[in-house]
Amino acid sequence: MAARNVLTQIPMRKSRKMPVGIDHSLYSLRNLVEWCFNKQKNARRVATRCDRTPESFLGFIDITSIRLWIRLLST
């Protein structure tokens, strides 16, 4: 990973011999993005990707994102 200049953002196990530090603020943002994708995959149409064109697939992703955003604002 050092050869590609990639920073690790997943916490290592406690039993690892050489612990590697992480950026906790970047890890929380990564977690937020993964949470959003997992919530969108609850919509069966997004998870199975049954749309034939990329435009209709991206349109449905927009619809599910708006639905999640409205649900977040209403609570």
C-alpha positions as MATLAB code, in Angstrom:
seq = 'MAARNVLTQIPMRKSRKMPVGIDHSLYSLRNLVEWCFNKQKNARRVATRCDRTPESFLGFIDITSIRLWIRLLST';
ca = [
       0.000    0.000    0.000;
       2.907    2.334    0.614;
       4.058    1.926   -3.002;
       0.744    3.309   -4.251;
       0.535    6.131   -1.649;
      -2.766    4.814   -0.276;
      -3.820    5.618    3.282;
      -5.537    2.851    5.221;
      -8.828    3.902    6.747;
     -10.028    0.662    8.304;
      -8.949    0.110   11.919;
      -6.576   -2.797   12.392;
      -7.109   -5.645   14.827;
      -5.765   -5.246   18.331;
      -3.647   -8.365   17.940;
      -1.627   -6.939   15.019;
       2.087   -6.792   15.787;
       2.711   -3.439   14.068;
      -0.325   -1.179   14.558;
      -1.094    1.329   11.817;
      -2.759    4.626   12.674;
      -5.857    5.905   10.905;
      -7.485    9.291   10.412;
     -10.697    9.054   12.435;
     -12.429   11.981   10.687;
     -11.781   10.428    7.266;
     -12.931    7.049    8.573;
     -16.225    8.564    9.775;
     -16.813   10.095    6.319;
     -16.078    6.723    4.707;
     -18.586    5.142    7.054;
     -21.204    7.734    6.083;
     -20.744    6.993    2.370;
     -21.005    3.230    2.936;
     -24.148    3.772    5.027;
     -25.702    5.730    2.161;
     -24.919    3.008   -0.393;
     -26.309    0.307    1.880;
     -29.514    2.278    2.407;
     -29.890    2.706   -1.349;
     -29.413   -1.015   -1.914;
     -32.495   -1.635    0.230;
     -34.401   -0.558   -2.861;
     -34.591   -3.806   -4.809;
     -34.411   -2.091   -8.162;
     -31.032   -0.524   -7.309;
     -29.617   -3.733   -5.832;
     -30.572   -5.941   -8.785;
     -29.920   -3.250  -11.393;
     -32.816   -4.280  -13.582;
     -32.910   -1.014  -15.563;
     -31.829   -1.310  -19.162;
     -30.283    2.122  -19.681;
     -27.777    4.001  -17.523;
     -30.043    7.055  -17.540;
     -32.962    5.216  -15.963;
     -30.654    3.568  -13.403;
     -29.164    6.927  -12.379;
     -32.650    8.421  -12.281;
     -33.781    5.759   -9.858;
     -30.675    6.348   -7.730;
     -31.698   10.024   -7.624;
     -35.194    9.045   -6.526;
     -33.924    6.793   -3.728;
     -31.464    9.489   -2.602;
     -34.260   12.056   -2.407;
     -36.409    9.568   -0.517;
     -33.618    8.996    2.018;
     -32.998   12.719    2.345;
     -36.675   13.461    3.003;
     -36.826   10.648    5.548;
     -33.777   12.088    7.300;
     -35.292   15.577    7.388;
     -38.631   14.380    8.732;
     -37.080   12.760   11.824;
];
